[in-house]
Amino acid sequence: MNDDSPPGPMPAEDTPAGRRTSTGQVIGGAVLGFIASWLLAIITGFALYTTYGDSNSTTVSIYGALGLPAIISVALLVPSRTRYRGAGLLIGVAIGSVLGAGVCVGVGQVLGSG
């Protein structure tokens, strides 16, 4: 007997396993993004302030250093090999930005009331 009907779906045990989410890459990227969002801005701020003093170029460069980790993380989202690390980096930058805003407001409240 010749059966010309196409085969049905493959059984679950025969299907190839898809790529699983790499939790370690996401968490590592988040930690790296959190550190980068703080460390890069602080290092840039100190280096430029000691070199140029209080000028407009120092302020613009510090804001550029704050945006650099976000730009890098979005670029890492494009290739599939670095997608999870880029997502974690973006999460870390977001957490660092929110906490950074809270620290700035808190320090401003303490210094303003004294």
N, C-alpha and C positions, 0 to 999 in steps of 0.2 A: 504494500500500500504506500502510495506516494502522497505525502501531505504537503501541499504548496503554501500553506498559511505561514505567515511570519511568526517567529518565536515570540512568546510573551515576555514580560519583564523578567529580568534576572532575579533569582532568589537573593534575599538579603545577605547571605553568607558569600555570594559570588560577586557582589558589587565592590568596585574599588573604593577604598576609604578616601574620603576627601581630606584636605588639609585641615587640621584642627587648629583652633586658636592657640597661639603661643602665649600663655599667661606670663611666662618669664620675660618675654620681650616687651610686653605691654607694661608690666610693673617696672622693669629696668628702664624703659623709655620714660615713664612717668617720674621716676626718681631723678633721672638725668635732666629732664625738662625742668623740674622744680629747682634743681641746683643751678642749671644754666640760666634760668630766669632771674635768679638773684646774683649769682657769682659774676656773670658776664657784665651786668649793669654796674656792679660795685667796682670791679677791676677797671672798666672803662672810665667810670666816673673819677676814681682816684688818679688814674694815669693822665687823663686830660686836664683835670683840675690842677694837678701839680705842674703840668707843662704850660697850659695857656691861662690859667686863672679863671676868673668868673667872666666868661664871654659867651656870645651866642653860639659859637662853634662847639663849645663844650656841651651846652644844653642839647643841641641838635644831635650830637654824637651819642650822648647818653640815651636819648629816645630811640636812636637807631639801634643801639645795643639791646634795648628792651624788645625791639621788634624782630631782631635777628633770629632768636630761637623759634619764634612762631613761623617765620618764613622758611627756615630749614625743615621744621616738622611738616609743613604742608608739602614741601618738595619730596620728603621721604614717603608721603602717602601714595605717590604715583607708582613706583615699581612694586611688584608684588612681594619681592624678597624683604623689603624694608617697611612694608605697610603697617605691621603691628608695632614695630618700634616707633614709627612716625606717629601713630595714634597715641601711644603712651607718652611720647614727647609732647604732643599737643595737650594731653590731659595734664601733664606736669606743669607746663607753661601756664595753663588756665588756673590751676590751683595756686601756683606761685604768684600770679597776678592778683588773685582775690586776696590771698594772705598779705601780699605786699601793700595793697590798698588799705587793709585793716591795720597794719603796722604803722603806716604813714599817718592815718587818722588818729590812732592811739597816741603816737609820739607827739603829734600836733596838739592834742588835747592836754597832755601832760606838760609840755613846754609852754603852752599858751596860758595855763592856769597858774603857773608858778611865778 
